[in-house]
Amino acid sequence: MYCEKIRYCGKAGKIIRLITFVVAILLVTSFSSSVEADDSSTLLEEVISLKLGLNGYVVGEKLTAEQKKIAEKHPLQGKAYEGTWKFSDAELVIVVDEKTDRILAMYQQKNEADKVEFKEMVASLMDKFGTPTTIAHGKILYWAFNKHGAVSEDVFDAAKKIKQTADLGIIATVKLSAERDIAPDLKVKEEGAEKSKDVSENGDIYFIITSDPLVRQFMGTNQS
């Protein structure tokens, strides 16, 4: 069970939407600005080599013939990156570059997820990607990757303390954001006394797997 595997799980709590949003923006900015690739083909190869994805879909790779058949049957309308299209495979949404059919991102969202759905999503990501690189306010998990693979929590924290996260060369991330607390026994101090946060039975939960540097390159260049 994931609760036995790592400390990033536990009682649900009161939603802190504003703080979560601000922290998310700060972390994404930190991650996405940490690499400036001087060769687009090299970046693409590095991202593909990480094999980041689910259900046979890998960020950076082109859709297979079978995946294209699924895409034709389940296209999705609505907002996406400029120059991309998207489709669904069961509950997973895949975002694809319209010129090359390369996968740029994939995500999944469950609205008002119950405890079982919540645990299943967190556990599946941890089984796939291991220990998160960092956690924010008990509600956001990040896995960061450079060309060598996953960036560990210790390495990231050490770089953050000396303001050198840009030197980590992060080229891809997995982000999970939840309305319920992921960290166990999370408490807040109020008027000098510790008080447990309110328990919420259900809440939205969302994850996205992508490479921000690769997305920026595909948005600005013609790739093959």
Backbone hydrogen bonds in HBPLUS format (Angstrom, degrees):
<---DONOR---> <-ACCEPTOR-->    atom                        ^
c    i                          cat <-CA-CA->   ^        H-A-AA   ^      H-
h    n   atom  resd res      DA  || num        DHA   H-A  angle D-A-AA Bond
n    s   type  num  typ     dist DA aas  dist angle  dist       angle   num
A0004-GLU N   A0001-MET O   3.07 MM   3  5.61 145.4  2.19 112.2 121.2     1
A0005-LYS N   A0002-TYR O   3.03 MM   3  4.84 138.5  2.21  94.3 106.8     2
A0009-CYS N   A0007-ARG O   2.89 MM   2  5.71 139.3  2.06  99.4  91.4     3
A0020-THR N   A0016-ILE O   3.04 MM   4  6.08 165.6  2.06 157.0 161.7     4
A0021-PHE N   A0017-ARG O   2.92 MM   4  6.07 158.8  1.96 150.7 156.3     5
A0022-VAL N   A0018-LEU O   3.03 MM   4  6.27 166.4  2.05 154.5 157.4     6
A0023-VAL N   A0019-ILE O   2.94 MM   4  6.10 169.9  1.95 156.8 159.7     7
A0024-ALA N   A0020-THR O   2.90 MM   4  5.99 156.1  1.96 145.3 152.6     8
A0025-ILE N   A0021-PHE O   3.01 MM   4  6.27 159.2  2.06 150.4 155.0     9
A0026-LEU N   A0022-VAL O   3.02 MM   4  6.29 162.3  2.06 152.0 156.6    10
A0027-LEU N   A0023-VAL O   2.91 MM   4  6.12 162.8  1.94 154.7 159.0    11
A0028-VAL N   A0024-ALA O   2.89 MM   4  6.03 166.1  1.91 153.0 157.3    12
A0029-THR N   A0025-ILE O   2.93 MM   4  6.03 159.7  1.97 147.1 153.1    13
A0030-SER N   A0026-LEU O   2.97 MM   4  6.16 156.7  2.03 143.5 149.9    14
A0031-PHE N   A0027-LEU O   2.85 MM   4  6.11 164.0  1.88 155.0 158.7    15
A0032-SER N   A0028-VAL O   2.77 MM   4  5.81 172.4  1.77 157.3 159.3    16
A0033-SER N   A0029-THR O   3.07 MM   4  5.89 142.8  2.21 140.3 148.0    17
A0034-SER N   A0031-PHE O   3.10 MM   3  5.37 163.4  2.13 114.3 117.5    18
A0043-LEU N   A0039-ASP O   3.07 MM   4  6.39 160.5  2.11 155.1 160.3    19
A0044-LEU N   A0040-SER O   3.00 MM   4  6.21 163.8  2.02 150.1 154.2    20
A0045-GLU N   A0041-SER O   2.99 MM   4  6.19 162.3  2.02 147.7 152.2    21
A0046-GLU N   A0042-THR O   2.91 MM   4  6.13 156.2  1.97 149.8 156.8    22
A0047-VAL N   A0043-LEU O   2.90 MM   4  6.13 160.1  1.94 156.0 160.9    23
A0048-ILE N   A0044-LEU O   2.98 MM   4  6.17 167.9  1.99 154.0 157.3    24
A0049-SER N   A0045-GLU O   2.99 MM   4  6.10 153.6  2.06 144.0 151.1    25
A0050-LEU N   A0047-VAL O   3.12 MM   3  5.44 146.7  2.23 105.8 115.2    26
A0051-LYS N   A0048-ILE O   3.01 MM   3  5.55 152.7  2.09 115.5 123.1    27
A0059-VAL N   A0052-LEU O   2.86 MM   7  5.77 168.3  1.88 170.2 168.0    28
A0057-TYR N   A0054-LEU O   2.94 MM   3  5.46 166.0  1.96 127.8 129.0    29
A0061-GLU N   A0058-VAL O   3.11 MM   3  5.64 153.3  2.19 128.9 137.2    30
A0060-GLY N   A0103-ILE O   2.72 MM  43  5.17 162.8  1.74 144.8 151.0    31
A0103-ILE N   A0061-GLU O   2.83 MM  42  5.75 163.8  1.86 157.6 157.4    32
A0063-LEU N   A0101-ASP O   2.92 MM  38  5.86 148.1  2.02 156.5 163.4    33
A0068-LYS N   A0064-THR O   2.92 MM   4  6.20 148.4  2.03 149.4 158.1    34
A0069-LYS N   A0065-ALA O   3.19 MM   4  6.48 146.2  2.31 140.4 148.5    35
A0070-ILE N   A0066-GLU O   3.21 MM   4  6.60 151.8  2.29 144.5 151.4    36
A0071-ALA N   A0067-GLN O   2.91 MM   4  6.18 155.6  1.97 145.6 152.8    37
A0072-GLU N   A0068-LYS O   2.90 MM   4  6.15 152.9  1.98 148.5 154.7    38
A0073-LYS N   A0069-LYS O   3.23 MM   4  6.46 140.8  2.39 137.8 147.3    39
A0073-LYS N   A0070-ILE O   3.12 MM   3  5.20 127.2  2.41  96.4 110.1    40
A0074-HIS N   A0070-ILE O   2.98 MM   4  6.19 136.5  2.18 146.4 158.8    41
A0088-SER N   A0074-HIS O   3.02 MM  14  5.63 156.4  2.07 155.4 161.8    42
A0076-LEU N   A0086-LYS O   2.96 MM  10  5.59 155.4  2.02 147.6 139.5    43
A0084-THR N   A0081-TYR O   3.17 MM   3  5.50 133.6  2.39 141.3 134.8    44
A0098-GLU N   A0083-GLY O   3.05 MM  15  5.86 172.9  2.06 144.6 145.1    45
A0085-TRP N   A0096-VAL O   2.92 MM  11  5.42 152.2  2.00 150.1 159.3    46
A0096-VAL N   A0085-TRP O   2.79 MM  11  5.42 174.5  1.79 171.8 173.6    47
A0087-PHE N   A0094-ILE O   3.11 MM   7  5.56 149.0  2.21 145.7 155.0    48
A0094-ILE N   A0087-PHE O   2.85 MM   7  5.56 166.2  1.87 165.5 170.2    49
A0089-ASP N   A0092-LEU O   2.79 MM   3  5.28 161.6  1.83 158.7 165.2    50
A0092-LEU N   A0089-ASP O   3.14 MM   3  5.28 153.3  2.22 131.2 126.6    51
A0093-VAL N   A0107-TYR O   2.84 MM  14  5.28 173.6  1.85 166.1 167.3    52
A0107-TYR N   A0093-VAL O   2.87 MM  14  5.28 152.4  1.94 145.0 154.3    53
A0095-VAL N   A0105-ALA O   2.82 MM  10  5.09 177.4  1.82 146.7 147.6    54
A0104-LEU N   A0095-VAL O   2.88 MM   9  5.71 164.3  1.90 151.2 156.3    55
A0105-ALA N   A0095-VAL O   3.41 MM  10  5.09 154.5  2.48 136.7 134.3    56
A0097-ASP N   A0102-ARG O   2.85 MM   5  5.36 165.8  1.87 156.2 158.7    57
A0101-ASP N   A0097-ASP O   2.85 MM   4  5.12 146.4  1.96 148.3 153.1    58
A0106-MET N   A0209-ILE O   3.04 MM 103  5.38 143.0  2.18 144.4 154.6    59
A0209-ILE N   A0106-MET O   2.84 MM 103  5.38 161.4  1.87 162.3 168.6    60
A0108-GLN N   A0207-PHE O   3.07 MM  99  5.64 152.8  2.14 150.2 155.8    61
A0207-PHE N   A0108-GLN O   3.00 MM  99  5.64 156.5  2.06 158.1 165.5    62
A0110-LYS N   A0205-ILE O   2.88 MM  95  5.42 166.2  1.90 164.6 169.0    63
A0205-ILE N   A0110-LYS O   2.97 MM  95  5.42 153.3  2.04 148.7 157.3    64
A0113-ALA N   A0203-GLY O   2.82 MM  90  5.28 132.9  2.04 125.2 126.1    65
A0203-GLY N   A0113-ALA O   3.14 MM  90  5.28 147.2  2.25 132.0 141.6    66
A0118-PHE N   A0114-ASP O   2.89 MM   4  6.02 160.3  1.93 157.2 163.6    67
A0119-LYS N   A0115-LYS O   2.97 MM   4  6.11 167.6  1.99 148.3 151.2    68
A0120-GLU N   A0116-VAL O   2.95 MM   4  6.10 157.5  2.00 149.0 155.7    69
A0121-MET N   A0117-GLU O   3.08 MM   4  6.26 159.9  2.12 148.6 152.4    70
A0122-VAL N   A0118-PHE O   3.15 MM   4  6.39 173.7  2.15 156.5 158.2    71
A0123-ALA N   A0119-LYS O   2.85 MM   4  5.84 165.5  1.87 150.5 155.6    72
A0124-SER N   A0120-GLU O   2.91 MM   4  5.92 156.5  1.97 142.6 149.1    73
A0125-LEU N   A0121-MET O   3.17 MM   4  6.35 159.4  2.21 148.7 153.1    74
A0126-MET N   A0122-VAL O   3.05 MM   4  6.25 158.8  2.09 150.5 156.8    75
A0127-ASP N   A0123-ALA O   2.84 MM   4  6.00 152.2  1.91 148.8 156.6    76
A0128-LYS N   A0124-SER O   3.06 MM   4  6.15 145.7  2.18 136.0 145.0    77
A0129-PHE N   A0125-LEU O   2.77 MM   4  5.84 167.6  1.79 154.4 157.8    78
A0130-GLY N   A0126-MET O   2.79 MM   4  4.69 137.8  1.97 124.1 130.9    79
A0133-THR N   A0142-TYR O   2.63 MM   9  5.64 134.4  1.84 140.4 156.2    80
A0134-THR N   A0142-TYR O   3.20 MM   8  5.39 154.8  2.27 142.0 145.4    81
A0142-TYR N   A0134-THR O   2.98 MM   8  5.39 157.8  2.03 162.7 160.4    82
A0136-ALA N   A0140-ILE O   2.91 MM   4  5.10 155.4  1.97 143.3 150.3    83
A0139-LYS N   A0136-ALA O   3.04 MM   3  6.13 160.7  2.08 137.0 137.5    84
A0140-ILE N   A0136-ALA O   3.20 MM   4  5.10 146.1  2.32 140.4 147.9    85
A0182-ILE N   A0138-GLY O   2.42 MM  44  5.09 163.8  1.44 162.3 168.8    86
A0178-ALA N   A0139-LYS O   2.86 MM  39  5.16 156.4  1.92 155.0 161.9    87
A0141-LEU N   A0176-LEU O   2.85 MM  35  5.09 159.2  1.89 148.1 155.3    88
A0176-LEU N   A0141-LEU O   2.90 MM  35  5.09 164.1  1.93 150.3 153.9    89
A0143-TRP N   A0174-VAL O   2.86 MM  31  5.00 156.6  1.92 148.7 154.3    90
A0174-VAL N   A0143-TRP O   2.87 MM  31  5.00 148.6  1.97 143.4 151.0    91
A0151-VAL N   A0144-ALA O   2.79 MM   7  5.53 164.1  1.82 155.7 151.9    92
A0145-PHE N   A0172-ALA O   2.94 MM  27  5.26 148.6  2.04 164.3 159.0    93
A0171-ILE N   A0145-PHE O   2.73 MM  26  6.02 155.6  1.78 154.0 160.2    94
A0172-ALA N   A0145-PHE O   3.31 MM  27  5.26 146.6  2.42 145.5 144.5    95
A0146-ASN N   A0149-GLY O   2.95 MM   3  5.42 154.0  2.01 159.9 155.4    96
A0149-GLY N   A0146-ASN O   2.98 MM   3  5.42 154.8  2.04 115.8 123.4    97
A0156-PHE N   A0152-SER O   2.98 MM   4  6.17 165.8  2.00 152.4 156.6    98
A0157-ASP N   A0153-GLU O   2.88 MM   4  6.00 167.3  1.89 153.0 157.0    99
A0158-ALA N   A0154-ASP O   2.99 MM   4  6.08 157.6  2.04 145.1 151.2   100
A0159-ALA N   A0155-VAL O   3.06 MM   4  6.26 158.1  2.11 146.4 152.1   101
A0160-LYS N   A0156-PHE O   2.83 MM   4  6.03 152.7  1.91 150.7 159.2   102
A0161-LYS N   A0157-ASP O   3.02 MM   4  6.20 150.8  2.11 145.5 151.8   103
A0164-GLN N   A0159-ALA O   2.74 MM   5  4.87 178.0  1.74 146.8 147.5   104
A0163-LYS N   A0160-LYS O   3.07 MM   3  4.74 161.8  2.10 100.3 104.6   105
A0167-ASP N   A0164-GLN O   3.06 MM   3  5.53 145.5  2.19 108.7 117.7   106
A0168-LEU N   A0165-THR O   3.03 MM   3  5.39 161.6  2.06 110.8 116.7   107
A0169-GLY N   A0166-ALA O   3.45 MM   3  6.09 168.2  2.46 113.2 116.3   108
A0173-THR N   A0210-THR O   2.94 MM  37  5.83 164.6  1.96 168.2 172.3   109
A0210-THR N   A0173-THR O   3.12 MM  37  5.83 168.6  2.13 168.2 171.9   110
A0175-LYS N   A0208-ILE O   2.95 MM  33  5.43 163.9  1.98 155.6 160.7   111
A0208-ILE N   A0175-LYS O   2.90 MM  33  5.43 145.9  2.02 146.6 157.6   112
A0177-SER N   A0206-TYR O   2.76 MM  29  5.31 162.5  1.79 158.7 165.0   113
A0206-TYR N   A0177-SER O   2.91 MM  29  5.31 153.0  1.99 152.0 160.7   114
A0179-GLU N   A0204-ASP O   2.98 MM  25  5.57 147.8  2.09 169.8 170.3   115
A0188-VAL N   A0195-LYS O   3.35 MM   7  5.78 176.8  2.35 150.5 149.5   116
A0195-LYS N   A0188-VAL O   2.96 MM   7  5.78 168.6  1.97 170.5 172.2   117
A0190-GLU N   A0193-ALA O   2.83 MM   3  5.38 173.1  1.84 153.3 150.9   118
A0193-ALA N   A0190-GLU O   3.09 MM   3  5.38 168.1  2.11 114.0 117.2   119
A0215-VAL N   A0211-SER O   2.92 MM   4  6.18 159.7  1.96 156.3 162.6   120
A0216-ARG N   A0212-ASP O   2.97 MM   4  6.21 163.3  1.99 154.8 158.5   121
A0217-GLN N   A0213-PRO O   3.08 MM   4  6.33 152.8  2.16 142.4 149.5   122
A0218-PHE N   A0214-LEU O   2.95 MM   4  6.21 162.0  1.98 154.1 158.6   123
A0219-MET N   A0215-VAL O   2.91 MM   4  6.09 145.6  2.03 148.7 158.6   124
A0220-GLY N   A0217-GLN O   3.13 MM   3  5.25 137.1  2.33  97.7 109.4   125
A0221-THR N   A0217-GLN O   2.90 MM   4  5.89 125.3  2.21 149.7 162.9   126
